[in-house]
């Protein structure tokens, strides 16, 4: 599975862009969630 994912990651910059964007949104959500718990 990781090999297939690596191929996608290598050959499709848009996938990389979406991945980075999603990761950033996740980080923001995590910070918001931790802040709301306090």
C-alpha positions in Angstrom: 0.0 0.0 0.0 2.8 2.4 0.9 4.5 1.8 -2.5 1.3 2.6 -4.4 0.9 5.7 -2.3 4.5 6.7 -3.0 3.8 6.5 -6.7 0.8 8.7 -6.4 2.7 11.1 -4.2 5.6 11.2 -6.7 3.6 11.6 -10.0 0.6 13.7 -8.9 1.6 17.1 -7.4 -2.1 17.9 -6.9 -2.4 14.9 -4.6 0.6 16.3 -2.6 -1.1 19.7 -2.5 -4.4 18.2 -1.2 -2.4 16.1 1.3 -0.6 19.1 2.7 -3.8 21.1 2.8 -5.7 18.3 4.6 -2.8 17.9 7.1 -2.8 21.6 7.9 -6.6 21.6 8.4 -6.1 18.5 10.7 -3.5 20.4 12.7 -5.8 23.4 13.1 -8.6 21.1 14.2 -6.4 19.3 16.7 -5.3 22.7 18.3 -8.9 23.8 18.4 -10.0 20.6 20.0 -7.3 20.7 22.6 -8.2 24.3 23.3 -11.9 23.6 23.7 -11.1 20.7 26.2 -9.6 23.3 28.6 
